[in-house]
């Protein structure tokens, strides 16, 4: 089945720094790819997604590009804010035509003023 | 976006007792809900798919008699951990599917 590998955290940055959280995947075909975010005390929220190769998902200043050549979907943001402090999860469907999601281990981002 | 709630948010119980966790979709109906488990510094692992009005579908390695799932209505699914043991201590997260999956805030279970 499909799988995803995500960089370990925590990632600690100062406000306005550039953020990259790496995510690589193994999959049959070209499934949709997702980034979820979990703010303290809240449930996971879909941050962005890309449904096919070369697509770029974006939301709230975050971006991730679906790169089939490197089987990657790295999350980036040009200037992080304290309010971006959260845990970020990379995810993809477990197999073709399924709702089941396979998640990465999560990366905790801590942004300090 | 749609809201999914879980109750309780955290529970501590003695070994051998049973614990029920509720998952509710507050502003939409969900024919399918999912239950995940997360160990510290590990991925969310899908335990089972809960279908309204029918039996849950369990993932390989998940004991269906230990983790009882009931999806009695379109807005409520419950997970009961029966005869809980310390190794069942974990973070349990549910999600409900509309056009995408919406996740609850999770329930931290500690079994003493």
Interface residues (C-beta under 8 A of the other chain):
Chain A: X8 X36 X38 X41 X42 X43 X44 X45 X46 X89 X94 X99 X100 X101 X102 X103 X104 X105 X106
Chain B: X1 X4 X6 X32 X34 X36 X41 X42 X43 X44 X46 X49 X93 X95 X97 X100 X101 X102 X103 X104 X105 X106
